[in-house]
Amino acid sequence: CSLGHRRLSIIDTSAAGHQPMVDASGRWVISYNGEIYNFEEVRAQLQACGVTFRGRTDTEVLLQALALWGVDALPRLDGMFAFAAFDRESGQLILARDAFGEKPLYYAELAGGGLAFASELQALEAVPGVGRHIGVDAVAELLMFQYIGAPRTIYRGISKLPPAHWLISYPGQAPKIGKYFEFRPGSTGFDHRPLKQLADELEDILVRSLRRRLVSDVPLGAFLSGGVDSSTVCALIRRRLDVPLKTFSIGFQGAPESEHDVARAFAEHLGTEHHDKVIAPNTSDFLLNIGRVLDEPNADSSCLPTYLLSAFARETVTVALSGDGGDEMFAGYDRYFMTFDEQRRERGRAWHPGHVYYSNRILVSVEQHIEELLGIVPARAAEHLARLRGEVDGTDVPLFCTLRKTDVENYMPGAVLPKVDRMSMQHSLEVRTPFLNIELARFAQRLPLPALYNGVRGKLVLRELAYRYLPRNLVDLPKKGFGLPVSRWGQNELLQVASKVLEGEESRVAAALGRDAIVRFMRRQRSDGGFVTYQVWALTMLESWLRHHQGQIASMGSGLDVPVLGAAGVCIHGTPQASDTVPAQAVQLWKIAERVLVVSATGPSSASERNSIPATPAELTQLLAACPDLWQHVAATVEQSALLKSPTSWTALAKGECGAPTRNAMNGATLLLMNGLAAATGWSELDGLRRLGVTRIVLLHPYRGDGTVIAVQLRHVSVLRRHINLLRLLLSSAGRTTFARTTWEQGKMWIARPHDIVPGDNDEMSDDVAVFEGRRQLSPIPASCTDIRSAGDGRFLVTGGAVFFSSTKNATKRPRSVWMVKQDSRTRPRLP
């Protein structure tokens, strides 16, 4: 085990605080980032147990607590931390993260049982064997939420330890992960005491929290905005604890949403040594360089003012207190109030708060915006969104509890706290948050709705406390937030920066997602009513991050890493070969048994190579095992003799453009498609194979990695019987949908949104329905949106309440009447 450390010294800046630190026995070693604010109290408990100390650092206290109590020490701690502690005797490694996720901790499991970990993602980028593949699912989640939630990261091969979790690893064993704290509002009932008494208890808790966070051997100050959270923190420090205080705020020139004037009024009232600055932010420089500043992408646009405020404060102090966490603990977001009010209006009706809240109420980009860029909502991102919505919908506690819980578990550690940590640490400024400790969270869990919201404003119990020390008229000013000055420069400067980096030749986002996707995105942003500051910021930030890091998004145009959803929301994800998206692939044909042929994409040129099937035995075995009627006819050792002596195109073969012996062999045959021919098989190929007499197509699912086999039966009936079947399908009122003709064109792809068959969630239903264009049934072979757009020719996908499809004929013109039938026992025998 190797541990390394780079230190920002806050408490005991002498050599006694250097890390990695070894305990007196030489057994335990620790590398630790953060602060344990109640370390003096924990130290006293340890001394009562006979533990002796060499220095006065919180690091040594944490190390001795772990040596004595193990992970049971974690709930005793009031602090922000991420650490790795190693027991030289047993080989046990403990990784842990603070209760709310103030400090980051990344890890990657290595080949051979190794484990790499760090407090910065970019440290793991340098570790040999750690994958840096970026999936489109991570891109979608980032653009929707502004962040990628733990345990996921931007890289597939690296994980984040979630807040309030520990990981224990022993040599030769898989790591074990556990949780030591959970914010559960309403789980233990509610405290219905008068608001004044609740405010008394809150004041006591906050004063204890502040006393601990004011301990520092370096200069200390506080951020002061115009909000109730930071102003209450400063008020208690000045008026209750009588401690001199330096306060800091910034404002933006010409921005009416700037709060620096209100902050100045609070500072004058409290008598702080106030520092403020009004600036004109250079958005272009910041966005172009934010990728270097961030270890992992964070699309929270208030990174910019936080960065500037941290730089300004660091000129004077090394530690700053903030009010982060107050909105989540005490219900301070307008989106909460909108949802509460809507719940009252919809009482008695079918209403799903999870879908209401996780909409553009909190998401920067909703599903349709992700489809605009990616063509589809990737499976893992869609499943994550569905899970969050389900957690809000499926709970026994009131909505005002559920919304705070979901934000404490997701939004706060995903967007808010990383923003503060990364932007402040860029300037070696430590930010401490008195609202984030377990004692205060347990108090907030018991608060009833009347202590939080009265139909007009929120955070009532916190306001009740603030009124004791601050002017009521200032406390009750409307919330403005700490974000970008949108009204002034949003649609001018930001769009100019976005155009420069996204539409330029060097754009890595455009290279991955396709130039057409960026054109669509920018066209909407430049249109009347289409501009969304946070969407432009997020995509531009991603481009900046990609330019400063080694990760690579798989190209959408290549067909790589294009996940879709399976039935019942099962992820069907794979990495088909890049050649999958080429409709006219070169193929070879083998006869392995009577009426059993193998068709495989091929690239070899030598005669000897062409006489051997370029597919693994495992693939062939999977396909044959799925067809018991074929397996018995195939010898254990197959004499592989190529029917085609030289490769031809798959499209030409399907049209019968081959010799008579080959055409005869295909009559009545089953074709086993190998090596990613799924994406090359559209309506034209299936129709051609039917005309040649092929009865069945068997292939591995192109987007699932679990060995799922697909079999497509090609029915050979008379023209009259085909027309009768078609008529019966059309006349069947149950389970048939005729799409509106006003479908939306996107290259070769059309999108329809029927409501009577397709559910509103993101389940993939392509196996459950048949889609027709006039009298032609579109290809039932699974297709991604990339396949549909690039290859066209009658491919379709049903997911997320929409049908994505392409015409079987001229894709540049509106398709003929398109309709859909449910597949059931009545309709299946009538399908072509």
Protein Blocks (a to p, Z undefined) as FASTA:
>chain_A
ZZddddddfbhpbfklpccdddfkomaccddedddfklmmmmmmmmmnopacfblcfklm
mmmmmmmnmmmlmmmpgcddddddddfknopacddddfkopagcdddddehhiacddfbf
klmmmpghiacbdcfklmmmmmmnopacdfbdfbfkbccddehiacdddehiacddddfb
dcdehklopafbdfklmmmmmmmmmmmmmmmmmgccbdcdddddfbfklmmmmmmmmmmn
opacdddddddehiakbcklmmmmmmmmnopacddddddddfklmmmmmmmmpmbdcfbf
klmmmmmmmmmmmmmmmbdcdfehjlmmnopafklmmmmmmmmmmgoiacdfklmmmmck
lpmbdfklmmmmnopacfklmmmmmmmmmmmmmccbdfklmmmmmmmmmmmmmmmmmmmm
mmmmmnopacddfklcfklmmmmmmpcfklmbgolaghklmmmmmmmmpcfklmmpcceb
jaddfklmmmmmmmmmmmmmmmmmklmklmmnopklmmmmmmmmmpghkacfklmmmmmm
mmmmmmmpcbdcddfklopapacddehhiacdddddfklmmmbacdddddfbghiacddd
dfbfbfklmmpccbdfklmmmmmmmmmmlmmmpcfbdcdddfblbdcdfklmmnopacfk
lmmmmgopacddeehilmmmcfklmmmmmmnopabdcdddfkbcghpacddddddddfkl
mmmmmmmmmmmmghpacddfkbccehjaccdddfklmccblcdfklmpccdehjbccdfb
dcdfklmmmngnoiacdeehiacdddfblfkbccdddddddddfklmmmpZZ
